[in-house]
Amino acid sequence: MNIAEGKGRQTTKEFIQFLYIARGSLFEVITLLVILQKVGWIDNEKVIELEKLAEEITKMINSLIKSLRQKRL
């Protein structure tokens, strides 16, 4: 959601800010997964699988931020 909203902003700087927010939200999701695993609502294997996907998404967001910053220079 943050990425789509950021894309609609007027400047690249604003878009980058929303990408940072999206990355933060992703870390919130990872934290919630760990909590769900600790209370027994999700199994450890699923958490590991989803954490790997989150890591890939984090790398994608970081790459997009880096690319956009380089274009601004």
C-alpha positions in Angstrom: 0.0 0.0 0.0 2.8 2.5 0.9 4.6 1.8 -2.3 1.5 2.5 -4.4 0.7 5.6 -2.5 4.3 6.8 -2.7 4.4 6.3 -6.5 1.6 8.8 -6.8 3.5 11.5 -5.0 4.9 14.5 -6.8 8.6 13.9 -6.3 11.1 11.1 -6.2 12.1 12.2 -2.7 8.6 11.6 -1.5 8.4 8.3 -3.2 11.6 7.2 -1.5 10.2 8.2 1.9 7.2 5.9 1.3 9.5 3.1 0.3 11.2 3.5 3.7 7.8 3.4 5.3 7.0 0.2 3.3 10.2 -1.4 4.5 9.4 -0.5 8.1 5.9 -2.1 7.7 7.5 -5.2 6.4 9.6 -5.5 9.5 6.5 -5.0 11.6 5.0 -8.0 9.8 8.0 -10.1 10.5 7.7 -9.2 14.2 4.1 -10.2 14.2 5.0 -13.5 12.6 7.4 -14.2 15.4 4.8 -13.3 18.0 2.2 -15.6 16.3 4.8 -18.4 16.3 5.5 -18.0 20.0 1.9 -18.2 20.9 1.4 -21.3 18.7 -0.8 -19.8 16.0 1.7 -20.5 13.2 4.4 -23.2 12.9 8.1 -22.5 12.8 8.5 -23.8 9.2 6.0 -21.3 7.9 7.6 -18.4 9.8 11.0 -19.3 8.2 9.4 -19.5 4.8 7.7 -16.1 5.2 10.9 -14.5 6.6 12.8 -15.6 3.5 10.2 -14.0 1.3 10.3 -10.9 3.4 14.1 -10.8 3.1 13.7 -10.9 -0.7 11.2 -8.1 -0.7 13.5 -6.1 1.6 16.3 -6.5 -1.0 13.9 -5.4 -3.8 12.8 -2.3 -1.8 16.5 -1.4 -1.0 17.5 -1.8 -4.6 14.6 0.5 -5.8 15.6 3.1 -3.2 19.3 2.9 -4.3 18.3 3.2 -8.0 16.0 6.2 -7.3 18.7 8.0 -5.3 21.2 7.5 -8.1 18.8 9.0 -10.6 18.4 12.1 -8.4 22.2 12.8 -8.4 
